[in-house]
Amino acid sequence: MEILDYAFMQRALIAALIVGVTAPAIGIYLVQRRQALMGDGIGHVALTGVGLGFLLNTSPVWVATAVAIAGSVVMELIRWYGKTRGDLALAMLFYGGMAGGVMLMNLSDAGSNANLGTYLFGSITTVSPQDMTTIYVLAALVLAITIGLRRQLFAVCQDEEFARVTGLPVRLLNLLVAVTAAVTVTVAMRVVGLLLVSALMVIPVAAAQQISRSFAVTFAVAVAIGVAVTLTGTATSYYVDVPSGATIVLFAIGLFVIFTALAAPLAKKRARAAAEGPEGCTLEVPGGRTAADDVSVAG
């Protein structure tokens, strides 16, 4: 295939594959916690790290990772202690992160609007060998946590009170989910961009939930969808010359629409199977009473 003849496209496809796996892997826990937009907020904060990386003339990805992790910790602290003004504090954190990133990018000598655009909306063809090393390390960390601690994370995301009663360190695990989401954002920002990364965390999971009821199947289907849309979107962006991030997200939305359309007939089929029983048997209504059914009491 022509697309595989170029080293930059080989790196692009590998990066897309990794992001297609890692984004839904952590996204499923965010959806369970009803924090679907958390990735979007972390992306805003991570932009400050990108600008700081350019200002310090160092790796923007690693600096963005550090800043995103710090931001995710602050978000969790606000969630724990914010009470009534928590949403206002989060809004200032998100908008401040975006504004800080734009300002630092413009203050740096190496920064430019073109560089800003590649991190905001993704530019998968510009992924360098150094970026690939970073992606490998961070993705391995994300998968080790999301798969290795899946039972504990699921318990905490599903019911915090029950998890606390069973002795799980709820706050530590919540913090771990937030930090893992922050790492995933920086892994995916060169592929789909900081403004679109949350979509790749959430949409594959939402699509998988349309046809699945178990956590394990939803996890597997969401990852499969993530891999399919990232690889297809990357190949399409090469042949059609369109932005990779937007293409990937639109493909994900298209699959969500298809899975939603399939959900209704599947639900009817499940309901019919449940009503008929495991062997397709139906319940028979007993006939009227006979004389043998009468009970008499001896005197």
Buried (B, 14 or more C-beta within 10 A) or exposed (E): EEEEEEEBBBBBBBBBBBBBBBBBBBBBBBBBBEBBBBBBBBBBBBBBBBBBBBBEEEBBBBBBBBBBBBBBBBBBBBBEEBEEEBEEBBEEBBEBBBBBBBEBBBEBEEBEEEBBEBBBBBBBBEBEEEBBEBBBEBBEBBBEBBEEBBEBBBBBBEEBEEBBEEEBEBEEBBBBBBBBBBBBBBBBBBBBBBBBBBBBBBBBBBBBBBBBEEBEEBBBBBBBBBBBBBBBBBBBBBEEEEBBBBBBBBBBBEBBEEBBEEBEEEEEEEEEEEEEEEEEEEEEEEEEEEEEEEEEEEE
